[in-house]
Each structure stands twice: as structure tokens, then as C-alpha cells.
Amino acid sequence: MAKLLKINGLYAGIEEKELLHGISLEIDKGETHVLMGPNGAGKSTLGHTLMGSPEYEVTGGTIEFDGEDITELGADKRAQKGLFLSFQNPIEIPGISLSAFLRSALEQRTGERIKLMAFQKKLRAAMEVLQMDPEYAERDLNVGFSGGEKKKAEILQLLMLDPRLAILDETDSGLDVDAVKTVSAGVAEYRRENENSLLIITHNTKILESLKVDRTHIIAGGRIVAEGGPELIEDVNKNGFEKYVQAERGEA
Amino acid sequence: MKEKTQVEDINRGFYDFRFEEDEKDMLQSGITPDIIREISEEKNDPQWMREFRLKSLEIYNSTEMPPWGPSIEGLDMSKIVTYIRSKSRMNNQWEDVPQDIKETFERLGIPQAEREKLAGVGAQYDSELVYHNVRREVAEQGVVYTDLESAMYDERYADMIREHFMKLVPPTDHKFAALHGAVWSGGSFVYVPKGVHVDIPLQSYFRLNAQGAGQFEHTLIIVDEGAYLHFIEGCSAPKYYVASLHAGCVELFVAKNATLRYSTIENWSKNMYNLNTKRAIVEEGGKIEWVSGSFGSHVSYLYPMSILHGRGARAEFTGITFAGEGQDLDTGAKVVHAAPETSSYMNTRSISKSGGVNTFRSAVTVNRNAVGSKSSVSCESLMLDSISRSDTIPAMDIRTDDADIGHEAKIGRISDEAVFYLMSRGLSEENAKALIVSGFADNVSKELPLEYAVEMNNLITIEMKGSIG
């Protein structure tokens, strides 16, 4: 059976500058993967490229999702197939409420009209998991939200859209301990569905404490330099990225 | 290949049908004393109006074109037909309006809107009003809503009109005000007596059907002490291949503690020169609320002005403009604080795309005596591509230290990052852009009169269409 996500020798960059130099990575249904690396290693670039950001150009390799080559697809098509990216810096969109946006996004994903009652019930339940004030549903999307509320709103969208693979880009950065706990509870809720998969991008490990990690990838200088089980996380915690960065320099 | 999309122009197909007019009904083009006399003859003007028109023509001939703003070189005044005889006398029975005119307005949803949402309706077709009607219960409150021409001959209003006509906007104001004074025709006269609260709006609809013509309607509204009125004007014209001109004039008198809300939905065709002048004077404790949606015309010069003349008078201006390909829309608002404790508030949004140009001018004057006054101006512009333009030109003349003045301007492009963010949640590129644009306009567009359902659907709905890039 095909892997849910299969990245084959992916090269990507901005204009003349190549940032990813042949990344290969596979994620199966129901797996939780962690992508770690120092600042500027290419973590966010990979996340955005997987989601189809027009900012990055793919210059080599392919991305397959559920056996289908999605390398040339727009972000909307990828989302409709079940890919999701939680943004490190969610964008403020004035004039549209969080709940109206979620309804519209759900309708576009499913191609069906969403019944208001069922939608509101689901939204309330998800907001409760994330300890969000229900008032936020009627506020303009991310406008004037604190850093923590923005991250919660991202996880709220994750829970509502229920994608097949969620990429969390530094969702834990800038959050206090309590907020990390709340966000982790939301992520755990998403993972309760056995088939759902996760790729967690982080340079910090607090968010991983409540999750069972299947596989860890270390990225440095736009290359995957080490792979292993959850034990890699502990190693990074203890010793930092230095030796991986050295290894990458040696290779390059 | 990536799919590229663009925000499409507002669908105008709806407005672009037109019926042919009879050539014999059109006066000779250009502006001469003979033509002015002919208009006076045709309209059976009282003597003072005949003199007023000729005097205005003299001022017109001795006044220069405005030396600033968008180019109006494409406007050849010698080719503009200033007056078109009406095929019909003014009617107050819809059935009596000539068939082709009736059909035009029916397609625009006018009689339907009247039945459902309005206290009264006036409809002008080219130079003359063809229909005017006001609900009986509103008329019984003493509210007058008629065309200026008949009101001038009604002894109850004749003096009132003579006293107010072109006193706020004198023909000496600028070249097109002088032109208006010479060739004006049609429009509305509204009087709301003391203390009368008109609960549902009155509406005038202006339709310029003939090509190469001008429309010069005059709107004169007097809202007496403590009264309230919401007046809506809608404008449209079919597509022509020759330049047309709209140089209307709106004069609004808001008495002590009265409130007037004046809403405009303007969707002239893309070769219309819209050189319109609007002005309100507000007495003690009174309020003027302007709501303005400008979507059409090739070139617009439009800066409604509020003169806050009495203590505590207030002005609010809410505007949205949408400039597409070939449009140069120079809009804004002016306020003069001429009494203590007056306040003004301007809030505008402009959207430009496909090379459209939006210029927003605000002018706030606070006189020395206007102590304790407040003014706040906020304008935001959104450009949907790199070939469109947006400018903001604020002017302030503050002559007292005791005033609270605020100004905020934001100009931005639609952000690729925001589009990607929304697309990553499953919205198509066109839907993502439409959402950003409508969200941007939301604050202002919700002020537009929803009563005008047919217009709204056509003007606010932004059509999006995909094309392969």
C-alpha cells in the first residue's frame, strides 16, 4: 500500500537560491513524525513547500500524497486532498469571522453545504478542548489575537477540518507552559483518529511530551542528516544540534 | 502549470442594454446662449431662472478647467448634448410611463424596490423626471418629494426653492458648477417638516440613456428642525462609445437637531465623466451621514462637503470606491468645522485593480471659533495587482489649538501570504482573494443601503474567473 506522504529527492528554493537539497522522507498513515533542526535549516521551507506555497519553487524531485503526485498542485487542491499546515505566524484577515471562515473552508473541502447546528456543536466542542473563549469564533480571523490565541486558532482549524496529514510548523514556539499543554491536548485530540498523521516541525520538545513519536528526522543545511526513533529527540535535548550541523558541513 | 486567477470587474452587463432615442428630441450639442434659452423655453422656466441660467453660462465661459486631478481631455463640451426632450410628462402612475422607459427601470428593479422598501421613488431618464411617487402616509405627514420643476411653480415651495437653489454650491464654485447652473434639468426637491421622522427611505434613480449626452440633475433637500430622512440616489448608464457627462448638484440643508442620511450607489458606464458636486450645511445639533459607493465612470471628481455651521453639528462620511481598468476615480470628502464642538468622521475604503487608479482626498478645515471640535479620518486602500494605483492626499487647515484631529491612512497590496494561508485551508485562489477583498470592504459595505437589493447584488458581488497564466 502506498505511503501517505512520500517525498522523493526534493529540491526547492527562492529565485536563484536553493534551500532544500534533495530531501527524501516518508510518512505512513497513523504515524507521528518529528522534524528538528537548528534555525535556518530549512524546516519551515519544507513545510511550506509541502503545502504548495508559491513563495518556493520546486526545482527537482516529487511529492506524492496517497500515491498521487501533488508536486504541481496548488495549495487549495492539496488541502482538499487532506493536507494541512499550521502556520508559525498565522495571517490576520480582517472582515471575516473565524467561524464564518471555518464554515466556508469546510464547505469548500467537502463540496457540501454544512448544517449550521451540527457545525456550531462541533465548533463549541473543539473550542472547549482548546480552552478558547467562544467569543473568539465571532472575531475577525486572527485579528488582534495574542500569539497564543493565534496558535490555538490554528489547532482549532486543524480539529474542524480534520485533515489526513497535519504539518505543525513551530506551533509551540512563543507559548508559555500552560498554552503548550492546551495546544498539545488539541493535537492529541486530532491524533485520536488512528489514521491521522502528523509531521511536527520544532526545535524544542515540550510539545512532544504527550505524544507517541514514531520517527524523528534531523535537518541541517537543507539536508536530512540523521533519522531515527524517539531516542534522537533525547539526544538533541542533551547535546544540541552541533554534531549534526558539523556532519552536514562535512557532507556539503 | 499553475492556475492563475484574477479578480474580475464587477458585472455591468446588467446596465448595458439601452433603447434608441429620437434625434428630434435632442437639442443641438454644445453650449450657447441660444441653447440655454431653448432649455428655459422647453421647461417654461420662471423669469429668475432664465436669468440665472444665462448668468451661469457667462461664469462657465469665463472659468478655467480645474488645473488638478485626473485628465478630462477626452471630454469635448462642444459635442455634449445638454438637453433631451422627454417623451413623457411627469407621471405618478407607473402604468403611464412610456413602455421602453418603464422596461428600463423595471430591469433595474426600481418599481419593485418601491413596492417593497421605499417611502417614495423618483426616476429620471436622461434630462427629465418621468416618474415620481410618494406613499400616502408619508405625504400626509407633510413630506414633499417632487421634481424641482413642478415645485418651482407651486406657490407653497417657489420661494423656498428660490431662497436655497445653488446657494450652497454657487455657479462661481467651479466650472462644472457654472455649467450645472446653466443647463440643469430634473432632479428632486424634498422637504421634511419639523419633527417628522420618515421611517423608510426615499429614493431617486438617475438613468442616462442617450449617448454623448449630459445629465445635470439638481437635488435640493431641506430637513427641518428635529426631522429625520434617509435619501438614496442610484445612478447608472449603459455602455457608450462616446464620452458622456454627469454634472449633477446636490444641496442639503439640515436644520437644528435634524438628521439626514444620504446614500449614493453610483455605477455609471466606463466612459462617463462624473463631475458631481455635493454639499450639506448642518445647523446646531444636526447630523449629516453620507454613504457613498462609487463603482462606475471613466473619470470621477467627487468630494461631498459638509459645513458644520451650528454648535455640536456632526458629519459622518462612509465611502467605498472600486476602480478597474480604464478608471481614474478621484474621490474624497471635505468638512468645514465652523462652530464649536462640532465633530466629523470619515471612513473610506478603495480597491483598485487592472490598472485602475484611486485617489482619495480628504480636506478638513477647523475654523478659529470651532473650539472643542473633533475630526477623525481613516482611509484604507487595497491594490489587487502591481499595475493599479492608489494615492491618499490629506489636507488639514486647523486654526484653533482646542481641537482633536486624527488621520490614518493605509495603502496595501493584496498579500500573497494571506492568499496562500487561505488556500492552505482549501479555498481556491479566487475565493481566497474574494474573501480578502470583501473582508477589506466589510466595514464600509455594510453601511450601504440594503434596501437597494438589486443594485447591491450587482455591485458588491465581485465576480471571479479563472484563466490560465
Interface residues (C-beta under 8 A of the other chain):
Chain A: M51 G52 S53 P54 E55 E72 G74 A75 D76 R78 A79 Q80 F84 L85 F87 P90 I91 I93 P94 G95 I96 F101 S104 A105 L106 Q108 R109 D140 Q157 L161
Chain B: M1 K2 E3 S415 D416 E417 A418 F420 Y421 L422 M423 S424 R425 G426 L427 S428 E429 N431 A432 L435 I436 S438 G439 F440 A441 D442 N443
